[in-house]
Amino acid sequence: MFQTTRRRLAVWYTAITAVLLLLFASGVYLYVRSTLIERIDDTLNHVVEIVERSLVVEPINGDVDKFRINLEASFRDNADTVEDDHIDLEWFSRTGELLWSTLSEPLNIPIRANRTGETVRVVKEESENSKFKIPHSKLLTQNSVLLLRQVTQRVEVGRQVLGYLRVSHPWFEVTKPSRQLIFDLALGIGLMVVCVGASGWFLSGKAMEPVGESYQRLKQFTADASHELRSPITLIQTNVQVALADLDLAETEATTSLHYRQQLKVVERLTQRLGKLVNDLLFLARQDSGISKDVFSSCPLDALLMELVEEQQLLVPEKKIALSLDLVDPPASETSPELLENWFTLAGNWDQLVQLFTNLIANALHYTPAGGRVKVELVRIEGINRVSGLRYTSAQLQVKVSDTGVGIPAEALPRLFDRFYRVDPARTHTTGNTATASATGSGLGLAIAQAIVEHHQGHIQVESIQGIGTTFTVTLPITLES
């Protein structure tokens, strides 16, 4: 599927580029060709002006009202001049009779006065005795056709027409460079299309990489979600079947009631687990799609952490883990009462922040053996952090959740926030009786934590050393409530 899509993208990219190149080449060709024609027409008109100025006009028999052209005096020098420019001259009488020409044979083209220039086609006579020769000119012929560019000027004195001057130029001055230009453009376009095709294939491959990665993540997510949903559903179905079987086989009402109650409790527990999993999946889906419309409000993070630490202390008394909260006091130089009162306050979603830090603290307690320590630290960072040396553009709140637990393998850290990812189950076995509890986890806790942090425009990172402990650091920007 991806190869087909990649191939289609490359073909479309190449085709569109080829069409644009063809349009560009056509424009260049038409511009160059029109420029060549314009240059030839300008040359012909210039020759006409020169010849007109050199014409020798004489009165006929002394009559001042009638004039004629002295051909010998007028064209004696012009014949040699035009040879070098491959231009041929023809002089016609007022009736259209050819009187003088630099051509060896007449063109047999009727006279049409035209100063803008026109292209004429002359058919050669194929005979041995009558060869069509135009001195000074290269002939562009195909079979028996000759092309010329001509300008014809009517020469007048007063109201009297003395004759017609026709100037011809071989058309090869246009067709030869035009053909060469077509060849060069075709070669250039061919090479460009090949290069564009190769680059299009490469770029389409790069463009498909994130799509492929997203598709693989989606497949993995679907497989993991299906697996996680299948387990509780199977257990619910099994317990319901057992409960129904007990109802059928029970001998006394008391026994039936006892078994029925036990099975319903199991079903209730599994249903709660399934509901939590579905809620987690729905939360992540909303965050990914950007349809979450949560309204932020002022959240005193110190009060939130105090409540969570107090709740968590009541949940793990048997493990004898020292859970503490450290609130770093503001510096003595800070004297603003309003700022001191809201020193640990930010704009956020209270429920999401509760879920975020509940996950982190619960994980720390879960993977810390009896007699260990879990420390939660809250500090406000402004300007330069003296410890890390990082410079912040605005004030931020930083929460560190550190434990002295079993730690996380270095190879597992890059995937720690992936959905449904779990570290090697052997890690949970070191905590003894907590292994069973961890088996019921969905693997979405840290993924949800990361989604909540990103939703609050913050970032989360983890540092861990096996056998020493793990530290999660959450940094959230302090923004005013909108």
C-alpha atoms as one frame of an Amber mdcrd trajectory, in Angstrom:
protein
   0.000   0.000   0.000   2.736   2.452   0.960   4.834   1.600  -2.096   1.833
   2.184  -4.345   1.113   5.518  -2.683   4.762   6.478  -2.909   4.819   5.578
  -6.595   1.686   7.627  -7.257   3.115  10.637  -5.449   6.343  10.387  -7.437
   4.447  10.057 -10.746   2.160  13.014  -9.972   5.096  15.125  -8.840   7.047
  14.273 -11.989   4.049  14.789 -14.296   3.160  18.187 -12.851   6.777  19.316
 -13.001   7.057  18.071 -16.609   3.948  20.050 -17.600   5.336  23.193 -15.951
   8.676  22.689 -17.705   6.915  22.238 -21.046   4.949  25.440 -20.527   8.134
  27.265 -19.568  10.039  25.848 -22.566   7.182  26.780 -24.904   7.245  30.327
 -23.594  11.015  30.542 -24.056  10.768  29.123 -27.583   8.011  31.537 -28.641
   9.865  34.484 -27.133  13.167  33.633 -28.859  11.447  32.924 -32.177   9.494
  36.191 -32.112  12.697  38.028 -31.191  14.520  36.510 -34.178  11.683  37.418
 -36.531  11.542  40.933 -35.153  15.286  41.310 -35.611  15.079  40.154 -39.246
  12.153  42.507 -39.937  14.090  45.396 -38.427  17.065  44.517 -40.634  14.908
  44.377 -43.754  13.217  47.700 -42.977  16.618  49.250 -42.343  17.831  48.016
 -45.744  14.693  49.452 -47.359  15.396  52.853 -45.790  19.007  52.808 -46.972
  18.062  51.795 -50.517  15.291  54.414 -50.668  17.734  57.140 -49.717  20.183
  55.983 -52.391  17.663  55.856 -55.235  18.453  58.238 -58.101  15.218  59.850
 -59.307  15.272  61.598 -62.741  12.588  63.549 -64.594  11.315  61.971 -67.813
  12.228  64.059 -70.899  12.627  67.148 -68.731   9.039  66.923 -67.475   9.075
  68.014 -63.844   5.839  66.152 -63.143   7.022  62.744 -64.331   9.917  60.849
 -62.827  11.761  57.574 -63.222  14.457  55.649 -61.362  17.951  55.409 -62.772
  18.535  51.703 -62.112  22.250  51.646 -62.897  23.029  54.589 -60.675  20.690
  53.481 -57.903  21.617  49.784 -57.510  25.219  49.813 -58.626  26.586  49.897
 -55.053  23.664  48.234 -53.273  24.177  44.864 -54.930  27.593  44.495 -53.327
  26.416  45.801 -49.972  23.565  43.385 -49.440  25.606  40.307 -50.343  27.304
  40.233 -46.969  23.952  40.227 -45.113  22.366  37.459 -47.261  19.707  39.960
 -48.369  18.320  40.007 -51.902  16.810  43.058 -53.605  14.161  43.275 -56.313
  12.904  46.383 -58.089   9.570  46.370 -59.835   7.920  48.946 -62.066   4.676
  50.601 -61.116   2.862  47.891 -63.097   4.598  45.079 -61.194   7.188  44.183
 -63.880  10.544  42.993 -62.495  13.193  45.416 -63.694  16.210  44.563 -61.517
  17.091  41.777 -59.059  20.010  40.196 -57.247  18.328  36.820 -57.778  19.342
  34.594 -60.669  15.724  33.663 -61.312  12.493  35.489 -60.528  10.435  34.336
 -57.555   7.107  34.592 -59.371   5.465  36.097 -56.305   2.896  38.865 -56.803
   3.681  42.270 -55.381   2.021  43.103 -52.023   3.120  46.247 -50.267   3.929
  45.169 -46.688   6.288  46.969 -44.330   5.605  44.628 -41.381   7.212  41.607
 -43.022   5.753  38.333 -44.218   6.958  34.811 -44.721   6.516  33.437 -48.228
   6.819  29.929 -49.581   8.448  29.493 -53.000   8.127  26.236 -54.929  11.295
  25.313 -56.800  11.136  24.091 -60.355  12.687  20.637 -60.569  14.500  20.626
 -63.855  18.062  20.179 -64.901  18.164  23.225 -67.106  16.303  25.436 -64.748
  17.824  25.418 -61.296  16.444  27.809 -58.709  19.478  29.587 -57.367  19.645
  32.501 -55.019  23.168  33.795 -54.689  24.369  35.032 -51.329  21.651  32.922
 -49.598  21.489  29.540 -47.898  18.244  27.868 -48.813  16.089  26.162 -46.190
  14.313  23.627 -48.349  12.264  20.538 -47.763  11.579  18.635 -50.961  11.108
  21.615 -53.362  10.041  24.423 -51.020  11.983  27.580 -50.180  11.038  29.915
 -47.318  11.828  33.621 -47.359  11.092  36.590 -45.156  10.150  39.637 -47.232
   9.355  43.326 -46.870   7.864  45.213 -49.818   7.899  49.019 -50.015   6.007
  51.238 -52.498   8.310  54.058 -53.661   6.529  57.320 -54.428   7.428  60.874
 -55.365   4.559  63.102 -54.517   1.520  61.236 -55.779   3.427  59.385 -58.495
   4.313  55.703 -57.854   7.803  55.047 -59.186   7.888  51.329 -58.418   8.181
  48.710 -55.692  11.218  47.659 -53.755  11.147  44.117 -52.295  13.783  42.927
 -49.864  14.115  39.194 -49.090  15.978  37.354 -46.378  16.434  33.585 -46.051
  14.174  32.063 -43.377  16.953  29.774 -42.136  18.097  32.633 -39.911  14.982
  31.839 -37.870  14.509  28.111 -38.385  18.106  27.065 -37.771  18.474  28.627
 -34.279  14.851  27.675 -33.549  15.563  24.014 -34.271  18.702  24.145 -32.206
  16.753  25.765 -29.369  14.066  23.054 -29.577  16.753  20.366 -29.364  18.431
  22.061 -26.396  15.126  22.588 -24.578  14.028  19.000 -25.221  17.341  17.687
 -23.925  17.179  19.947 -20.888  13.559  19.024 -20.144  14.370  15.324 -20.485
  17.244  15.577 -18.041  15.162  17.693 -15.667  12.268  15.216 -15.763  14.648
  12.351 -14.961  16.132  14.335 -12.067  12.682  15.390 -10.863  11.481  11.794
 -11.073  14.411  10.599  -8.959  14.014  13.418  -6.453  10.224  12.883  -6.427
  10.739   9.224  -5.577  13.150  10.174  -2.800  10.952  12.973  -1.406   7.791
  10.872  -1.564   9.644   8.219   0.406  10.606  10.789   3.028   7.022  12.075
   3.095   5.674   8.553   3.579   7.992   7.817   6.505   5.902   9.607   9.157
   2.750   8.148   7.608   4.255   4.675   7.838   5.361   5.263  11.394   1.893
   6.519  12.325   0.342   3.522  10.628   2.625   1.133  12.507   1.841   2.891
  15.780  -1.852   2.670  14.975  -1.547  -1.040  14.244   0.370  -1.583  17.459
  -2.095   0.565  19.389  -5.043  -1.361  17.934  -3.424  -4.700  18.709  -2.538
  -3.663  22.255  -5.963  -2.145  22.892  -7.649  -5.255  21.552  -5.503  -7.405
  23.820  -6.180  -5.237  26.866  -9.918  -5.178  26.199 -10.111  -8.868  25.436
  -8.710  -9.950  28.813 -11.319  -8.301  31.081 -14.121  -9.116  28.680 -13.086
 -12.796  28.687 -12.890 -12.815  32.467 -16.301 -11.162  32.766 -17.786 -13.707
  30.391 -16.180 -16.586  32.298 -17.401 -15.361  35.665 -20.908 -14.813  34.352
 -20.925 -18.336  32.938 -19.676 -19.744  36.244 -22.330 -17.773  38.147 -25.039
 -19.104  35.865 -23.718 -22.637  36.249 -23.729 -22.246  40.032 -27.351 -21.177
  39.891 -28.204 -24.319  37.962 -26.220 -26.708  40.169 -26.767 -25.132  43.579
 -28.600 -27.325  46.103 -29.431 -24.676  48.683 -30.403 -21.038  48.461 -27.625
 -19.917  50.864 -24.920 -21.545  48.743 -26.374 -20.020  45.600 -26.433 -16.557
  47.137 -22.837 -16.816  48.362 -21.417 -17.933  45.001 -23.549 -15.442  43.132
 -22.287 -12.590  45.323 -18.640 -13.608  44.820 -19.008 -13.812  41.046 -20.763
 -10.457  40.890 -17.954  -8.848  42.894 -15.428 -10.202  40.403 -17.554  -8.947
  37.509 -17.849  -5.544  39.169 -14.088  -5.302  39.651 -13.387  -6.322  36.077
 -16.008  -3.929  34.776 -14.428  -1.065  36.702 -11.069  -1.982  35.244 -12.563
  -2.138  31.760 -14.290   1.214  32.276 -11.051   2.833  33.414  -9.255   1.458
  30.356 -11.933   2.800  28.026 -11.802   6.205  29.747  -8.024   6.293  29.377
  -8.277   5.418  25.698 -10.938   8.068  25.187  -8.797  10.680  26.944  -5.774
   9.896  24.751  -7.911   9.901  21.603  -9.293  13.347  22.456  -5.826  14.700
  23.161  -4.501  13.313  19.873  -7.388  14.714  17.850  -7.216  18.131  19.502
 -10.945  18.184  20.245 -10.386  18.568  23.976 -12.025  21.826  25.106 -10.790
  21.912  28.687 -10.997  25.333  30.339  -7.998  26.179  32.492  -8.412  27.792
  35.884  -6.115  28.841  38.703  -4.600  25.744  40.306  -2.481  26.043  43.485
  -0.068  23.214  42.834   1.185  23.115  46.416  -2.316  22.431  47.763  -2.898
  19.818  45.075   0.306  17.939  45.969  -0.457  18.124  49.689  -3.797  16.412
  49.127  -2.279  13.726  46.917   0.577  12.956  49.314  -1.882  12.678  52.205
  -4.109  10.310  50.218  -1.228   8.132  49.072   0.169   7.831  52.600  -3.084
   6.204  53.669  -2.907   3.621  50.862   0.502   2.080  51.600   0.934   1.910
  55.369   1.994  -1.736  55.306   5.031  -1.087  53.092   6.495   1.470  55.528
   7.623   3.791  52.733   8.611   7.316  53.736   6.570   9.631  51.476   7.431
  13.323  51.841   6.635  16.610  50.166   9.206  19.400  49.965   8.032  22.889
  48.974  11.010  25.107  48.160  10.388  28.522  49.715  10.643  31.670  47.588
  13.866  33.699  47.918  14.103  36.278  50.684  14.502  39.028  48.077  10.941
  38.496  46.882   8.636  40.803  48.864   5.538  41.171  46.651   2.568  39.930
  48.737   0.465  39.088  45.687   3.280  37.114  44.072   4.118  35.283  47.310
   0.490  34.337  47.778   0.364  32.775  44.279   3.938  31.511  44.246   2.934
  27.941  43.279  -0.227  28.799  41.315  -0.636  28.177  37.587  -3.449  28.047
  35.048  -4.430  24.465  34.354  -7.012  21.720  34.593  -7.261  20.548  38.193
  -8.582  17.051  37.410  -5.897  16.395  34.797  -3.122  17.585  37.108  -4.485
  15.336  39.859  -4.399  12.400  37.447  -0.873  13.326  36.316   0.737  13.417
  39.743  -1.362  10.531  41.079   0.099   8.331  38.346   3.658   9.439  39.071
   3.410   9.122  42.859   1.558   5.788  42.659   4.212   4.389  40.318   6.980
   5.539  42.650   5.285   3.864  45.634   4.558   0.746  43.646   8.164   0.136
  42.561   9.771   1.132  45.850  10.407  -1.760  48.276   9.487  -1.632  51.965
  11.629   0.767  53.937  12.333   2.944  50.904  11.690   6.640  50.332   9.600
   8.605  47.891  10.153  12.335  47.751   8.009  14.914  45.977   9.629  18.319
  45.470   7.974  21.495  44.172  10.028  24.535  43.178   9.377  27.696  41.189
  12.009  28.474  38.550  12.601  31.995  37.291  15.382  33.264  35.060  18.341
  30.916  35.223  18.122  27.598  37.004  21.291  27.535  39.127  21.283  23.752
  39.259  20.772  22.804  35.594  22.009  26.057  34.052  18.943  26.262  31.810
  17.539  29.699  31.016  13.752  30.082  31.054  11.900  32.912  29.327   9.106
  32.856  31.928   8.449  31.479  35.380   7.842  27.730  35.592   6.898  25.232
  38.247   8.986  22.117  38.482   7.841  18.959  40.272  10.246  16.095  40.927
   9.009  12.675  42.049  12.003  10.629  43.229  12.073   7.126  44.648  14.638
   4.636  45.890  13.047   1.770  44.000  14.376  -0.871  41.651  14.996   1.587
  38.792  14.347   1.262  35.078  16.706  -0.344  32.522  18.428   2.174  30.250
  17.119   0.436  27.115  13.526   0.866  28.339  13.715   4.631  28.944  13.139
   5.741  25.303   9.872   3.749  25.126   8.704   4.426  28.646   5.961   6.844
  27.544   4.690   4.638  24.701   1.120   3.448  25.046   0.677  -0.055  26.441
   4.426  -0.375  26.892   5.510  -2.241  29.991   9.002  -2.835  31.290  10.121
  -6.426  31.676   7.695  -8.089  34.104  10.679  -9.449  36.056  11.119  -5.898
  37.344   7.792  -6.079  39.161   8.665  -9.366  40.806  11.251  -7.694  42.969
   8.517  -5.859  44.807   6.976  -9.024  46.112   3.250  -8.895  46.592   2.795
  -5.932  44.281   3.365  -8.042  41.217  -0.251  -9.043  41.074  -1.391  -5.453
  41.228   0.937  -4.446  38.428  -0.391  -7.155  36.238  -3.707  -5.388  36.158
  -2.177  -2.165  34.833  -3.008  -1.147  31.299   0.324   0.447  30.417  -1.355
   3.792  29.716  -0.448   5.659  32.910   2.768   7.307  31.704   1.330   7.901
  28.229  -1.553   9.780  29.839   0.892  11.676  32.062   2.861  12.809  29.025
  -0.347  13.821  27.203  -1.454  15.924  30.193   1.943  17.622  30.458   1.955
  18.442  26.730  -1.631  19.721  27.018  -0.330  22.191  29.635   2.558  23.237
  27.324   5.120  21.637  29.620   7.553  18.753  29.342   8.355  15.617  31.311
  11.592  13.678  31.574  12.861  10.683  33.490  16.199   9.677  34.927  16.785
   6.235  36.391  19.578   3.994  37.610  18.817   0.359  38.295  19.113  -0.518
  41.945  19.258   3.145  43.004  15.998   4.753  41.959  14.036   6.812  39.465
  13.242  10.526  39.179  10.429  11.971  37.074  10.699  15.727  36.438   7.647
  17.679  35.272   8.071  21.321  34.244   4.936  23.403  33.703   4.826  27.049
  32.583   3.092  29.547  34.839   0.413  31.284  32.791  -2.328  33.595  33.908
  -5.928  32.431  33.806  -7.612  33.607  30.623
